[in-house]
Each structure stands twice: as structure tokens, then as C-alpha cells.
Amino acid sequence: MPIKRRALLAAPALMPLAARAQGGWPDRPLRLILPYTPGGGTDAVARALGTRLNATLGQPVVVENRPGAGGNLATELVAGSRPDGYTLLMGNQGPISVNPTLFGRNLKVNPQTALDPVAMVAETPLVLVAGPGTTATTLPALIAEAREKRGGMNYASPGNGAAGHLAMALLLQQAGVEATHVPFRGAAPGLTDVAAGTVAAMISTLPSVAGLVQGGVLRALAVTDDKRLPSMPDVPTVAETIPGYRATAWYGILVPHGTPEPIRARLEAAILGSLDSPELVSSLGREGATPYPMPGEAFGRFIAAERARWAPVIQAAGITAD
């Protein structure tokens, strides 16, 4: 009898996590880790989503900013967490799709094997802006100037491998011209130098450039989506000059590999359901983002396609990690 009693007492501890998770998850607050500092687009999207998930799941979602190493620190933290559904990563193309190529063998954690995609949340187009460092008022004119200067034109980015850097590298490659990359530590200092004429142009997020464009400090030459923005209907797309071009920033939720399927399924449903909320749509819109609901399986295929798409761009441009 004592042996049987000990076996019965031990049974809950031995019960698979997936079986225990179906009933009580979540029964405590969730952590949503993101790889950037507070105040940026990723931070705003994460906090807006966290508020909706709180209402849907009945537990607080605590957003934690863990910047560093090009987003790798946040990826490593989540990948090393217990796969119980309580630690989530707000991923985007930098740490998830770009860094495996950018960092190569120096990458401590491979997001493809260490994380499981749950759902895509949103995407945001980028805007190509120019300042007094160039006389170009259109994208064709900027390309012509770059061709004439044969690499002498310079452009800013928030940092090596950032969305704006990759978008510009892709644009230059597809246009068949060269320009000199000047990386900054963030969008704000880069845009400041564009406004001062130190560098000619930059691709950045809509919220970061909207005020500067409206105030006449910068000129919006093109948007990187394949359709014009409702807030900038007179600004053409890059694709109107370079057919087939498209580059956006995207955001999605991932969890540690091995998180039980019932938990992932409930979290996926909660995220996709939240994207129907007018409040969340409005919050995303203030950041220039739009909902991009995509379930985990499709999100995984999307990530793989993004990795394959950007790898040759990175290699052709000679982009390396800071």
C-alpha cells in the first residue's frame, strides 16, 4: 500500500505538461518580452496587444523591454524559459528572420529551432524620406542622382540589419545603383542628420517621419508597401517605380519550443480574436500599423520565407552585425 500511495502522490508531477495545461492555463500573469527600448513601434504594438490579451485571457500581460545584441538578448531569454506559455516573445523580422544570416555562427540561439510561432499580429509600411542633402523630390530623381554619384550618395538607417536598412538595400539592388550606408543607433538620430543635410535620405517607420514630413522638414518620396497610404495618398509606392518591390516591418508572437499545443492553440485564438477589437486596431493605426492576422502554422512558413528572402540581400550588400 505505501508504494501505491507514493505512486499516486507522484502522478501529478509526472503528468505531461500538455495535460495539466488544458485546464488552468493561464492562472498567473504572462510576460511579453520585446527586444527594443520603450517608446518605439514594437513597444507600442506589444503594449496594445497586451492590454487586449489581459481582457481575453483574464490575466495581466507584463511587457518587459530587453534590448541588446540586435534583439538577440530577448530571443535568448525567451528561448531559455520554461515552455509553459507564460513567457512570450514579440518578434519581428530583425531578430527572427535577419539575425540568423547577419550573425551566422556567432548566433547563440537559432530562433528557427528554439522558438515556436504562435500568430502574426501586425505589419507596418516604411517611408523613404529625403532632406536638404539631395535635390531629389521623387524616387526616380533620387535613383538618378545615386547613379550619377556612383556610390557617393549616403543614406541613414537605425542600425545595421534594421528594417529601414534592409528596405533601402533592397531598393538599391533592384534599381541597380549604389549608395553609402551610414548606420545610427536608432531612427531619431538618423532622421536628425537627414534633416540637417548630412545624409541624403532614409527609410523609416511612418510615425517617426510623419511630423517631419507634415512640418516640411523632410520630403516623403515613396512608401515601401505595395499600396499607397491613406494618410499620404499623394506619395507613390516604390513599386510604382520598381515593379514588384515591397518591404514592411512585421510583428508576431513566439514562445519557447516545446510549449504544449493546447496552450499555443488558446494563445493563438486569443491573439487572432484580439485583432478584431476596434480599440486594438485604433492603437495599431496610431503607430502606422495594420492588423495582419495569421495563425501559427502559416506564420512559421512566413518566417521561413522571410529568412530566405533577406539572406541574399544581406549577402549582396555586405551587411554585417554591429
C-alpha positions as CSV (number, residue, x, y, z in Angstrom):
1,M,0.0,0.0,0.0
2,P,2.7,2.6,0.8
3,I,4.3,2.0,-2.6
4,K,1.0,2.5,-4.4
5,R,0.2,5.6,-2.3
6,R,3.6,7.1,-3.2
7,A,2.9,6.4,-6.9
8,L,-0.4,8.1,-6.7
9,L,1.1,11.1,-4.9
10,A,3.8,11.4,-7.6
11,A,1.4,11.1,-10.5
12,P,0.5,14.8,-10.8
13,A,4.2,15.7,-11.0
14,L,4.7,13.1,-13.7
15,M,1.6,14.1,-15.7
16,P,2.6,15.6,-19.1
17,L,2.6,19.4,-19.1
18,A,0.2,19.4,-22.0
19,A,-2.4,17.5,-20.0
20,R,-2.1,19.8,-17.0
21,A,-2.2,22.9,-19.1
22,Q,-5.6,22.2,-20.7
23,G,-7.5,23.2,-17.5
24,G,-5.9,26.0,-15.6
25,W,-3.8,28.0,-18.0
26,P,-3.3,30.9,-17.5
27,D,-3.6,31.1,-13.7
28,R,-0.9,33.9,-13.3
29,P,0.4,36.9,-15.2
30,L,2.2,36.4,-18.6
31,R,5.5,38.0,-19.6
32,L,5.7,39.6,-23.0
33,I,9.4,40.1,-23.9
34,L,10.4,42.5,-26.6
35,P,13.9,43.2,-28.0
36,Y,13.8,47.0,-28.0
37,T,13.7,50.0,-25.7
38,P,10.4,51.6,-24.6
39,G,8.8,54.1,-26.9
40,G,9.3,52.6,-30.3
41,G,6.9,51.0,-32.7
42,T,7.4,47.4,-31.4
43,D,6.9,48.6,-27.8
44,A,3.6,50.3,-28.7
45,V,2.3,47.3,-30.6
46,A,3.3,45.0,-27.7
47,R,1.5,47.1,-25.1
48,A,-1.6,47.5,-27.1
49,L,-1.8,43.7,-27.7
50,G,-1.0,43.0,-24.0
51,T,-4.0,45.1,-22.9
52,R,-6.3,43.1,-25.2
53,L,-4.9,39.7,-24.1
54,N,-5.4,40.7,-20.5
55,A,-9.1,41.2,-21.2
56,T,-9.3,38.0,-23.2
57,L,-7.2,35.6,-21.0
58,G,-8.1,37.1,-17.7
59,Q,-4.5,37.6,-16.6
60,P,-2.2,40.6,-16.8
61,V,0.4,40.6,-19.6
62,V,3.5,42.3,-18.3
63,V,5.6,43.9,-21.1
64,E,9.4,43.7,-20.5
65,N,11.9,45.5,-22.7
66,R,15.1,43.6,-23.1
67,P,17.2,45.4,-25.8
68,G,20.7,44.4,-26.8
69,A,22.7,42.5,-29.3
70,G,20.5,43.3,-32.2
71,G,17.5,41.8,-30.5
72,N,19.3,38.5,-29.6
73,L,19.2,39.0,-25.9
74,A,15.4,38.9,-25.8
75,T,15.4,35.9,-28.1
76,E,17.8,34.1,-25.8
77,L,15.8,34.9,-22.7
78,V,12.6,33.5,-24.1
79,A,14.2,30.5,-25.8
80,G,15.7,29.6,-22.4
81,S,12.4,30.0,-20.5
82,R,10.2,27.2,-19.4
83,P,7.8,26.2,-22.2
84,D,4.7,26.7,-20.2
85,G,3.0,29.5,-22.1
86,Y,3.9,32.2,-19.5
87,T,6.8,33.8,-21.4
88,L,6.1,35.2,-24.9
89,L,8.3,37.0,-27.4
90,M,7.2,39.9,-29.5
91,G,9.3,39.0,-32.6
92,N,9.9,40.9,-35.8
93,Q,12.0,40.4,-38.9
94,G,15.2,41.6,-37.3
95,P,15.9,39.1,-34.6
96,I,13.7,36.3,-36.1
97,S,14.4,36.4,-39.9
98,V,17.6,38.6,-40.4
99,N,19.9,37.8,-37.5
100,P,20.4,34.1,-38.4
101,T,22.1,35.4,-41.6
102,L,23.6,38.6,-40.1
103,F,25.3,36.9,-37.1
104,G,25.9,33.5,-38.6
105,R,27.9,31.2,-36.3
106,N,28.0,33.9,-33.6
107,L,24.3,33.5,-33.0
108,K,23.9,31.8,-29.6
109,V,20.2,30.8,-30.2
110,N,18.7,29.8,-33.6
111,P,15.1,31.2,-33.4
112,Q,14.0,28.6,-36.1
113,T,14.6,25.7,-33.7
114,A,14.4,27.4,-30.3
115,L,11.0,29.1,-30.7
116,D,7.5,28.1,-31.9
117,P,5.5,30.7,-33.9
118,V,2.0,31.4,-32.4
119,A,0.5,34.1,-34.5
120,M,1.3,37.1,-36.7
121,V,0.0,40.3,-35.2
122,A,0.6,43.3,-37.5
123,E,2.8,44.9,-40.1
124,T,3.7,48.5,-40.9
125,P,4.9,50.1,-44.1
126,L,8.0,52.2,-44.2
127,V,8.5,55.6,-45.8
128,L,11.5,56.9,-47.8
129,V,12.3,60.4,-46.9
130,A,14.9,62.9,-48.1
131,G,16.3,66.2,-46.8
132,P,18.5,69.1,-48.0
133,G,21.3,66.7,-48.7
134,T,19.7,65.9,-52.0
135,T,17.7,67.9,-54.5
136,A,15.5,64.9,-55.5
137,T,11.8,65.3,-55.0
138,T,10.9,61.9,-56.4
139,L,12.2,58.4,-56.2
140,P,13.3,58.3,-59.9
141,A,15.2,61.5,-59.3
142,L,16.9,60.1,-56.2
143,I,17.9,56.9,-58.1
144,A,19.3,59.1,-61.0
145,E,21.3,61.1,-58.5
146,A,22.7,57.9,-56.9
147,R,23.6,56.5,-60.3
148,E,25.4,59.8,-61.2
149,K,27.3,59.9,-57.9
150,R,28.4,56.2,-58.2
151,G,28.2,55.4,-54.5
152,G,28.9,58.9,-53.4
153,M,25.3,59.4,-52.1
154,N,24.8,58.4,-48.5
155,Y,21.8,57.2,-46.6
156,A,21.0,56.7,-42.9
157,S,19.4,53.7,-41.1
158,P,18.6,52.9,-37.4
159,G,21.4,50.4,-37.5
160,N,22.9,47.5,-39.4
161,G,20.3,45.0,-40.4
162,A,17.4,47.2,-39.2
163,A,14.2,47.1,-41.3
164,G,15.0,50.5,-42.8
165,H,18.5,49.4,-43.7
166,L,17.3,46.2,-45.4
167,A,14.5,48.1,-47.2
168,M,17.0,50.6,-48.7
169,A,19.5,47.9,-49.6
170,L,16.8,46.0,-51.5
171,L,15.7,49.2,-53.2
172,L,19.2,50.0,-54.3
173,Q,19.8,46.4,-55.5
174,Q,16.6,46.3,-57.5
175,A,17.3,49.8,-59.0
176,G,20.9,48.8,-59.9
177,V,22.6,51.7,-58.1
178,E,24.9,52.1,-55.2
179,A,24.9,54.4,-52.2
180,T,26.9,54.6,-48.9
181,H,25.2,53.3,-45.7
182,V,25.6,55.4,-42.5
183,P,24.2,53.5,-39.5
184,F,22.9,55.2,-36.4
185,R,21.8,54.0,-33.1
186,G,18.1,54.4,-33.6
187,A,15.8,56.2,-36.0
188,A,15.7,59.6,-34.3
189,P,19.4,60.5,-34.7
190,G,19.4,59.3,-38.3
191,L,16.4,61.4,-39.2
192,T,18.1,64.4,-37.4
193,D,21.0,64.1,-39.8
194,V,18.8,63.7,-42.8
195,A,17.0,66.9,-41.8
196,A,20.4,68.6,-41.4
197,G,21.5,67.5,-44.8
198,T,24.4,65.4,-43.5
199,V,22.9,62.4,-45.2
200,A,20.6,62.4,-48.2
201,A,17.8,60.0,-47.3
202,M,16.5,57.3,-45.0
203,I,13.7,54.7,-44.9
204,S,11.9,54.7,-41.5
205,T,8.5,54.0,-40.0
206,L,5.5,56.2,-40.6
207,P,5.1,57.5,-37.0
208,S,8.8,58.5,-36.9
209,V,8.6,60.6,-40.1
210,A,5.0,61.8,-40.2
211,G,5.5,65.0,-38.2
212,L,8.8,65.9,-40.0
213,V,7.0,65.5,-43.4
214,Q,3.9,67.4,-42.3
215,G,6.2,70.2,-41.0
216,G,8.1,70.5,-44.3
217,V,11.4,69.4,-42.7
218,L,11.6,66.2,-44.8
219,R,10.2,65.2,-48.2
220,A,8.4,61.9,-48.5
221,L,9.5,60.3,-51.7
222,A,7.8,56.8,-51.6
223,V,6.3,54.2,-49.3
224,T,7.5,50.7,-49.2
225,D,4.2,48.9,-49.2
226,D,2.6,47.8,-52.5
227,K,-0.3,50.3,-52.0
228,R,-0.4,53.9,-51.1
229,L,-1.0,55.0,-47.5
230,P,-4.4,56.6,-46.7
231,S,-2.5,59.2,-44.6
232,M,-0.2,60.0,-47.5
233,P,-2.3,59.5,-50.6
234,D,-0.1,61.7,-52.8
235,V,3.1,59.7,-52.0
236,P,3.7,56.9,-54.5
237,T,4.9,53.4,-53.7
238,V,8.4,52.3,-54.5
239,A,6.7,49.6,-56.7
240,E,5.3,52.3,-59.0
241,T,9.0,52.9,-59.9
242,I,10.4,49.5,-59.3
243,P,7.7,46.9,-60.0
244,G,7.5,44.0,-57.5
245,Y,9.2,45.9,-54.7
246,R,7.7,45.5,-51.2
247,A,9.2,45.8,-47.8
248,T,7.4,46.2,-44.5
249,A,8.1,45.8,-40.8
250,W,6.1,43.0,-39.1
251,Y,5.3,41.8,-35.6
252,G,4.3,38.4,-34.2
253,I,4.3,36.3,-31.1
254,L,6.5,33.3,-30.5
255,V,7.0,31.0,-27.5
256,P,9.8,28.6,-26.3
257,H,10.0,25.5,-28.4
258,G,8.0,22.7,-26.8
259,T,5.2,24.8,-25.4
260,P,2.2,22.4,-25.3
261,E,-0.1,22.6,-28.3
262,P,-3.3,23.3,-26.2
263,I,-1.6,26.4,-24.7
264,R,-0.4,27.5,-28.1
265,A,-3.9,27.0,-29.6
266,R,-5.6,29.0,-26.9
267,L,-3.0,31.8,-27.1
268,E,-3.3,31.8,-30.9
269,A,-7.1,32.1,-30.7
270,A,-6.7,34.9,-28.1
271,I,-4.3,36.9,-30.3
272,L,-6.3,36.5,-33.6
273,G,-9.5,37.3,-31.7
274,S,-7.9,40.5,-30.3
275,L,-7.2,41.8,-33.8
276,D,-10.9,42.3,-34.3
277,S,-11.0,44.8,-31.5
278,P,-11.7,48.4,-32.6
279,E,-9.5,49.6,-29.7
280,L,-6.5,47.5,-30.8
281,V,-7.0,48.4,-34.5
282,S,-7.0,52.1,-33.4
283,S,-3.9,51.6,-31.3
284,L,-2.1,49.9,-34.1
285,G,-3.1,52.7,-36.5
286,R,-1.5,55.3,-34.4
287,E,1.8,53.5,-35.0
288,G,1.2,53.2,-38.7
289,A,0.5,49.5,-38.3
290,T,-2.4,47.4,-39.5
291,P,-3.6,44.0,-38.2
292,Y,-2.1,41.1,-40.0
293,P,-3.9,38.0,-38.5
294,M,-2.0,34.8,-39.3
295,P,-2.2,31.5,-37.4
296,G,0.9,29.8,-36.1
297,E,1.5,27.3,-38.9
298,A,1.2,30.0,-41.6
299,F,3.3,32.4,-39.5
300,G,6.0,29.7,-39.4
301,R,6.0,29.4,-43.2
302,F,6.1,33.2,-43.5
303,I,9.1,33.5,-41.2
304,A,11.0,30.8,-43.3
305,A,10.2,32.7,-46.5
306,E,11.4,36.0,-44.9
307,R,14.7,34.3,-44.0
308,A,15.2,33.0,-47.5
309,R,14.2,36.4,-49.0
310,W,16.5,38.6,-47.0
311,A,19.6,36.4,-46.9
312,P,20.8,37.2,-50.4
313,V,20.0,40.9,-49.9
314,I,22.3,40.9,-46.8
315,Q,25.0,39.0,-48.5
316,A,24.9,41.1,-51.7
317,A,25.0,44.3,-49.6
318,G,27.8,43.0,-47.4
319,I,25.8,43.8,-44.3
320,T,27.4,42.6,-41.0
321,A,26.4,42.8,-37.4
322,D,27.4,45.9,-35.4
